[in-house]
Amino acid sequence: MRKYWFKVEGLMFKERPFCYLKFRHFIMIVVLGCFLLTNGELSSVIEIEARIPQKNDLFSNGKMDSYDSLENRKLLLFIIDFNDFMCLSCLDSFLDFYYCLPSDFQKHLSWGILVFNISEKEGNNNISARIVEKKLRGFVAANNIKFPILIDKFHVFNGLAEEGTVVMVFDWNRKMVKRYVFPLNKGQIEEIFKFLTE
Amino acid sequence: MEKRKGLLAVSIVMVSLFLQTQFLFGKELSKIFLEEVLSVGSMDDDALFQWVGVVTDLKNYIYVTDAMDYSLKKFDTKGNLLKKTGRKGQGPGEFLAPRLLDSSDQLLYVTDQYIPGIHVFDRDLEFRHRIPLIRLVGDLKVISDKQIAVVTLAYGQIGKIFFYDDKGKVIREFDYSTKKSSLLMDSISFDIDFHGNIYLAYNFQDKIEKFDAEGRKLWSQELLRIGRVKRKKISSIVVPFKIVYKDVVLDTSGKLFVLGGNLSKNPSRDVYVLSQKGEHLTTFTLPETSHCIYIDSQDYLYSRANDGVTLKKYRMKAVNK
């Protein structure tokens, strides 16, 4: 009976190869998802500055602190568009803003995500990611950037930077997330600094 | 006996050089193949991040501007980084976006995309002085330590090549376009030969031209037959957005090498080779897209690879019909 069931199943898949493929893909996606949820990394990390975790870090020892300790916390997330590297003045607004930030926000209270878009025509995504990584290394060193920047190899954040480089402000006091597109105007800069310093 | 042997060796060398020259640059040139001889900058090192300008000297040292880390770099013949100078800023020897590079016998001349004027360095990359120009530089050709030819990007000044002395004083002006064209349409790349002949490749028109030292037009050539270049409105201004020709350089025999832009069959990779009389001799294709080409005093060709992370040096092998 059991043998027969397998035979039927085999026939089913043989006659409907698409279903079989879909089934295989489903299993692969589940396995991959489990792996990513447990210990997989979404992006490669460029270590900008090695340092010992500080007492007032948002995350310490690799674990999230309790909700209470997150109060009065603010964070900046820069989503940097790789296309802006091709026109260095496009990143001037970002750099000017960065250099004016309070020192905590120049280091551990800011994160960066570098997004890039490579068309199929341009070929191997792996090589492209390595080129992006190298250019980022040059940019970080030449401009003395202190916060960590991840390269978004799997294009998770591309949609957030369709208009170019952006900064997102996370303010736990106000329970607020805001997004600003570079170049920032005077009013936007004042608003962000108000959020950060209040 | 020793003298005769020496003479024989010299004769053999001379004959082989003559034959090679004939072979390489004969009029019946039909194909050029590229053989890579050097690659500077890999994915893993920190030699180059986004190179822009390149020039070599008689000792085959390679000098490169790198826009990503605001620097001017010197490499040896094997591609090892010997020295690097520059940082972000607007002071002496500092850059906001280092770009074009050319050299005289003793000095290197570097332009910045956002700062008018030309930085002058010696071959050890020590900053010497700055030639004060009022306008941003679009293209540059160093004729001698005392004379530099410049195309500016200033509106109203396009259509002219300015010849400056080493103090930044205009010696003469050459009008290559007398009619008033719309914005960017007359922007060019150019080169000048030993006789003072000027070769132009228009960036946004299908036009390559040669003028003699007196400013008389000798010929004009259209290679792509594309008609009028499309333009689009950005904010309130209408500008062309597809580059026809990106760069033009001469080799030692006077042949003209023109790098095609977006409208070529292989965009930013096709190089058109023209004779002194403007005849199209052949076209060859670079392995990767490039923003510029450079040919040194030994006719090696330099171009971009890996999106500006790598500089490639090629030997050009010509095949005659």
Interface residues (C-beta under 8 A of the other chain):
Chain A: F85 L88 S89 I127 R130 I131 E133 K134 K135 R137 G138 F139 A141 A142 N143
Chain B: M43 D44 D46 F49 Q50 D66 A67 M68 D69 Y70 S71 R87 K88 L96 A97 Q113 Y114 N306 D307 G308 V309
